[in-house]
Amino acid sequence: MRMPPPLDFSTHALQTLIHLMLAQSQECVWQKAAMDQLRDGTIARLALQIADFYDLAYTQATHNAIQSVFPTHWYRHMQIKHLHFTAAAQFRKSCECISQDRYGEEIARLQLASDIVRRAFEQIKHASDDTMVAVKNDLRSLQQIIMTNLARAEKDNDVIYLETVPSVSALPMIVKIQMVKAVPPQEVVEPVSLMQENSLLGLPLFQKLVPFAVHQAASVYVDRKERLINEDIVGKLKELTAVYESSMASLNVRQILAQKIRLPNSILNGAEEVRADGGSQSLYEMWEQVQKASAKNGDILEEAFNILDEEHEWDDSLRLKYTRIWTRPESHQLTQQLVAQGTKHQQTLSAAQKADLIVRSKLDTWATIIDVLTLSDEDLENSIPSDNSSLSQAKPLVDDMDHRVQARERLIQTVKKISNGDDISPALLKKAAQLTSKSPLIKIEAAQFEDLFVEELKKYDEFIMKVDEEEERQTKMLRQLNEAFNHQRSDGKREKALQNLSQAYLKYKEIKTNLSEGLKFYYEHAKGLNQFYDTCKDYCYRRKAESEQLIK
């Protein structure tokens, strides 16, 4: 009797999965092409085929017959991936337009790609699951490069090329390239011919039927075996390892032993960076540069105010001399906006100089300890106090237990390997044959195989004995380790010194960043001040010309 397949094996559901896997396979080809830096046109054609596969998958998935088969977030994922690779195809095609001097088409494709990415982000807004994080990051990276290229292309076209931007409908179509196809496996095409003893599919069903009681007995044995292994062997070994690691963490053994060998890598790397930069001296030199830039900005601002003052005085003197004909507006009325602008620049400069003083105070405070980081690695280590506690007897114990932990993992793998190959079916069948030898009508029960279970499980006794030995050895080691720590405790001076060095490196980076930002600020502020100075100078020139005209 033939029955229709369930929904998840219907044509539309299978076609959805086929197109989804084709999309992912094509996406691998696309990633390889991008990594190998193939031509942009080729990558665009690959990307558009990916988008087409995702669109086909979404079309099949949303068919009325299978709307409840797939999780809801699958549909949104397919929509977003379709939009993502459509936008990626347009972006790559726009890159090809640059090399072919088609600047108007480049802008049109970038605008289209930007619009498609925007639609994708609108879809992501409705997605609440965490599976969209990677997709969102990819889209954000794509959006950023599209916007950067679009701004550059529009600017170049407006200034240089002056090409007409075609409409979306007028853009040439991108020819897709399909690099993958769906090939059904041989096991699906001809399953019966592959049903052999050692094949992937195995023998046909029901060929090795056994009595139900034997099947029950095998299940009982497997349950007992798994419980024995998981509770008495694997479980106990993992519990011992967890206790060991917890004890090591609570005593901070590994960190203290590592300190005995060398300084932490973070401090050594930080010291190398400070040493290469020149220590506090480089910061003081940067400070001097900041002060020179600040003074230069102050000179520009002062010169601008002086120009305005000179023009004001000149206007007043001429006004007294030519009272009757000197009817033009007074200087203080015309320069109110310039004076307000200059005052704002002055306030900004004053605030920046106050911030500079704070940075200088911070530099003076940390300069000495920052210079400690400029010492060689050997001198730096010698400058750190040594711990008073000697854990010479602890290190061999820890090394031995680390080896024991690795041996436990190997023991677990050995037990699992033996368990996977532990098939007592032949023994069960032999036992069942013995029970039914007098009469095939005798009822067989799982309890009749109890002696066989006990005998077969004895193969795991040696592993249980090894677990007991591990527990005894670990208990002894932890007791010795605790005794070592109880008798010899560190006074904490080394740890405090290391913390100070770490803090000094952080302060070095912070001060360097502050000074770099200060230099950048003054350079940017100088541009505004020079513009303000030029404006004042132009104003005074016009006023002077006007004065000469009135005098004539």
Order of alpha helices (4+ residues) and beta strands (2+ residues): alpha-alpha-alpha-alpha-alpha-alpha-alpha-alpha-alpha-alpha-alpha-alpha-alpha-alpha-alpha-alpha-alpha-alpha-alpha
